[in-house]
Amino acid sequence: MIKGINYWAFPPHADGTPLSGIEVLDRAKELGYDAVEFTVDGVGAVTPDTTEKEARTLRKAADERKIILRTLAAGLAWGVSPSSPDPAVRAKAVENAKRQLQIASWLGCDTILYLPGMVSACFVPDFAPQSYDLVQKWAAESLRAVLPTAEILKVRIGVENVWNRFLLSPVEMAAFIDSFKSEYVGSYFDVGNVMLYGHPQHWIKILGKRIFAVHLKDFRVEVGNLNGFVDLLAGDVPYPLVMAAFKEIGYDSAFTAEYVPATLGAAEKAIASLRIIERM
């Protein structure tokens, strides 16, 4: 099992300064992680302005520590959505995704996390709900505009199931992915995100080889809102069934623990839970 940790799991310094990439790599190595997932943010270790030299320096540092950089996440699409009703915003979202692909290529990652769009989201209150059919249309158009860059750079696009009120079933997600007829479009499957309206073991078996990458989280269904996300193995995710499903489909890439926002001790607790999950 390749045990990974997401950059967002690491709280900033006491003065509010984000941890550098080297600091995160060192901490991940110390804790026993195999992989680190950096994120493209406005500020932090990796930003849209990260240069090729900076990315390759980070990649070299990871190699020296024997830390795998397999995926690159980003949260930019929550503010600049690929399915925005504004064509200018959609165009900017496409450029952001292309930039994410380029940085991922420099880092040596094989997959990016991609938010395809949103009907609405509880944590983006100023975004007016959009018609589902239009979101489907705009999301597909934007992804098709990004896809040639992915194919040139040979970096895959992992469409995430996330709280965007869009692609709400594994059957729909599979059909959306298959519509692009490209080996570079697949699923970035988040185990915890489906708990409010489905069962992750079902999603895994239906998506099968479409799954490029995995986020591990946990969720208490009875809470029913963002406060339901809890530490790994402290919620309702049926991890024995989940891991059996991953084995059944032959998934062999990283299992990345994701914590948003970061809490003190999150990375330390996550590695302990991942070691238990590994034995399931």
HELIX and SHEET records of a PDB file:
HELIX    1   1 TYR A    7  ALA A    9  5                                   3    
HELIX    2   2 GLY A   21  LEU A   31  1                                  11    
HELIX    3   3 GLU A   52  GLU A   64  1                                  13    
HELIX    4   4 LEU A   76  TRP A   78  5                                   3    
HELIX    5   5 PRO A   87  LEU A  107  1                                  21    
HELIX    6   6 TYR A  132  LEU A  153  1                                  22    
HELIX    7   7 PRO A  170  ASP A  178  1                                   9    
HELIX    8   8 GLY A  192  VAL A  194  5                                   3    
HELIX    9   9 PRO A  200  LEU A  207  1                                   8    
HELIX   10  10 GLY A  208  ARG A  210  5                                   3    
HELIX   11  11 LEU A  226  GLY A  228  5                                   3    
HELIX   12  12 TYR A  239  ILE A  249  1                                  11    
HELIX   13  13 ALA A  266  GLU A  278  1                                  13    
SHEET    1   A 9 ILE A   2  ASN A   6  0                                        
SHEET    2   A 9 ALA A  35  VAL A  40  1                                        
SHEET    3   A 9 THR A  71  ALA A  74  1                                        
SHEET    4   A 9 THR A 111  TYR A 114  1                                        
SHEET    5   A 9 ARG A 156  GLU A 160  1                                        
SHEET    6   A 9 VAL A 185  ASP A 190  1                                        
SHEET    7   A 9 ILE A 211  LEU A 216  1                                        
SHEET    8   A 9 ALA A 254  ALA A 257  1                                        
SHEET    9   A 9 ILE A   2  ASN A   6  1                                        
SHEET    1   B 2 ASP A 218  PHE A 219  0                                        
SHEET    2   B 2 PHE A 229  VAL A 230 -1                                        
END                                                                             
